[in-house]
Amino acid sequence: MMENGILLSLAAAAIYCVSGGVVLSSLRKRGAKVPTWMLLIVVAAVVLHGFALKTQIFPAPGQTLFGFGPAVSGAMLLGFTVLAFVSAVKRVGPVFGVSAFITAVAALMPLVFPGEPIEMAEWTPLFRVHLSLGLLTYGLLTVDVVQAILMECQNRRFRFSSDPVPQSGILSTLPPILVMEQVFFYILLTAFLVLSVLLVTGALVTQQYYGTLFHLDHKTFLTWASWLLCGILTAGHWILGWRGRKALAWFWILCGVYVIAYLGYAFFLEYILI
């Protein structure tokens, strides 16, 4: 089973890299479009990635491994899947291409950071839903990080370049910055909604384990803080019209807090505090 997981991860990573390369190379000129057959390649990569992750988390009957590596892999698998649907509606090919390379690296993370054994009794159906929501939030925020970086590149070129509308290169194929911002905030709104459900499932999981709906620890505190920051940023945009640097400043703080909530803490416990 472990060997199958390695082969599947390598195959998925290779296909992600090929798809990312094809997407970015096909978007060198302004107005260029991604080949429609790329959808089949992406579906193949996602399916292989999903099977690989399953064999890595459940390597044998009654055995479970989870931690930093599988969490990163699962987060990008879910986030990239959502981005694939977004890309079918909005022309965000460069975001998709860059994210494909990030997802390729994520698919290989369990091979380097396999995680630690976890009792199967802890993996209740409710806990699996809760975990999936948490990883989906990480994936959505990662996609928005790529979106934010490309938006900043667009903004800098528009403000400082003598040729604010490039005719070639990745930036030339991006939608107008207003459309990029729209996609950015729609993804952020989705992340906020997922975080809201995550808090509810977290309370129910806590009730299962501790007999109370609220158990204060660093993950609970930082997840609530992330939800609050995400809510403030979302409301600030939709109600107060926050855009540009002000919105991005809040976004970077949000990402830092949420990364520390689980991924940063898990990496510290598993591979630094030994």
N, C-alpha and C positions, 0 to 999 in steps of 0.2 A: 504493500500500500504506500509506503513512504517513497519507494522508487517511482511509483506512478505519479505521486504528487510532484516530485522533482521534474519529471519529464513534462507533465502538464504545465507546470509553472514556466519552464523554459520555452515551451511552444507558445504559450499565451504571450509571454514577454516579447518573443521574436515577432509575432503577428502584430502586437501593439506597435512595435518599432517600425515595422514595414508600413502599417496604416498611417502612423504619424508622419513618416517620411514622405509617403505618397501625397498625403493631404497638403503638407507644407510646400512640397515641390510643385504641386499642381496649382498653387495659389501665388505664383511669383509675379504674375501680371494682374493689373487692375481689371476687375470684372470677371476673373477666372472663377471656375466652379469646380467643386470636388466631384470626381466620377461617381455615378450612382452605384456602381458595383462595389464601392467601398463598404456599403452597408453590410454585405454578406461577410466581408473580411472582419469587420468589427463584431458582428454577431458571433462568429467563430471564436474570436479572441475572448469575448465575455463568457461564452459557454465553457471554454477550456479553463479560464481563470476560476470560474465558479466550482468546477469539478476539482481543480487543484486545491482550492481553499478547503473544500469539504474533506478531502483526504488528509490535509495537514491538521485540521482541527480535530478530526475523528480518525486517527491513524489506524485504530484497531477497535474491535467491539469492546465497549465498556471503558475505552480510553479517550481522554480529551486533553488537548493541548491548546492553550490560548495565552496571549500576551501581546507585547508590542508589535511583533512582526505580523501575525495574523490580523491584528486590529488595523494596521496600516493597509494591508492587502484588501481586507474586506471593505474598508472605508472608500478606497479608490475604485473598487469594483462597483459599488453602489453609486458613487458619485459620477463615474464615467458613464454608467448606464443611463442615468438621468440626463447627462449632457448629450448623449446620443439622440435622445428624444427631442431635446431643445434644438439641437443642430438641424433636425429635420424640419423645424418650423422657422427658426431664425438663422441667418447667414453668419455663423460664428466659426467658420472653418479653422482659422488660426488657433482659436482657443481649444478647439477639438484636437488639432494636431499636437500642440504642446502638451495637452493633458494626456494624450496617448502615450507619450514618452514617460511622463510621470507615473502613469498606471503600470507601464512595463516594469519600472523599478519597484513599484509597490508589489507587483505579482511575485517578485523574487525575494521580498523581505522575509517571509517565513522560512526560507532556506538558510538565512543568516541568523535570524532571531526567531526561533521556533516557538517560544513561549514556555509556559510551565504547566504541569499536570493540574487538572481541575476535576473535582469529584463530579461524576455524572449526575448525582442527585441535585446539584446546584443548577443544572441546565434544564430548568422547567420551561414549558412552552411560553409562559409569560416572560421569563428572563430572556429567552431567545428573541422575543419581539422587542423587548427593551434594549437589548444589545444591538439589534439590527438598526433600530432608530438612532442610537448613539453613533454608530458607524456611518449611517447615511448622512447625519449632520456633519461629521468630519469630511465626508466626501464632497458634500455641497459647498462647504466653506473652502475646500481646496480648489474646486473649480472656480469659485469666486475670486480666490487669490490670483489665479492665472488671468481671469477677466480684469481684475483691478490693475495688475502690472501692465497689461496691454493697453488699458485705458490711460494709464499714466504716460506710457510711451506716446500714445496718440496726442495727449494733451501737451506734452513737452514739444513735440514736433510742430503742433499747430501754433504754439506760442513763440517758439524760438527759431524755427527753421525758415529760411527764405523760400522754401518750397513746401508749404504746409500740406499739400495734397500729393503724396508720392504716387508715381506711376508704376512702380514695381516694388517687390518685397512684401513681407508679411503685412505690414501696416496698410498697404494699398488695397488689400482685400478685405479689411475689416469694415463692418457697417459704420455709418456715422456715429460719432461719440455719444450722441443722445440715445441712439438705439443700443449701443453697448451699455450705457448706464441703465437703460430700461431692463435689459436682460440681467444685469448685475443685481438690481434691486428685486427683480422677480425671483431670482435664485435665493437671495437673502430672505425674502418673505417666506419662501418655501422652507428654508432652514429654520426660521422662527416658528412656523407651524409645527414642524417635526419636533423641534425642541420642546414645544408646549406639550405635545403628546408624550414625549420622553419623560417629562417631569411627572406626568400622571402615572405612566407605567412604572417609573422608578418608585413612586410612593406605594404602589401595589406590591412590587417586588420586596420592598422594605417591610411591608406588612407580613409577607410570607416568611421572611427570614428572621425578623426581630419582633414581630407582634405589634408594631407601631407604624404609622404612615410616614413618620419623619425621623430619620436617624442622621444626626449631624456629623459629617466627616468632611474631609477636604473635597471629595468628588461631589457630594451634595452641594456644598457651599459654592464651589466654582461653577457647577452646572447652573445653579440658580443665578449666579452672577452673570454667566454667559447669556442666559435667557433674558435677563434684565437689560444688558448691553445691546443685545440683538433687537429687543423690543423698542428701546430708546432710538436706535439708529433707524429702524423701520418706520417708526412714527415720525421721527425727525424728517425723513425724506418725504413721506406721503402727506404729512400734515404741514410741516414747516418749510418744506422745499430744500432740505439739506442736499448738497451736491458737492462734487469736487473734493478738494483737500479735507474739508471738515468731515465729510462722510467717510472718506478713506481713513482718517485718523481714528475715528471710532471703530471702524472695521478692523484695523490692525490690532487695536486693544482687545477687541472681541476674540480674534483668532488666537492671540497669545494666551488669554485666560482659558479658552476652551481646550487648547492643546495641552496645557498644564493639567487640566482636570483629570485626564486619563492617560493619554499617550505619553506625555512627558514624565508623569509620575511612574507609569509602568516601565518605561525605559530606565529610569533611575533605579528602581527597585531591582529589576532583573539583571542589569548589566553594569551598573556603577556601584551600587551598594551591595556588594557580594560578601 
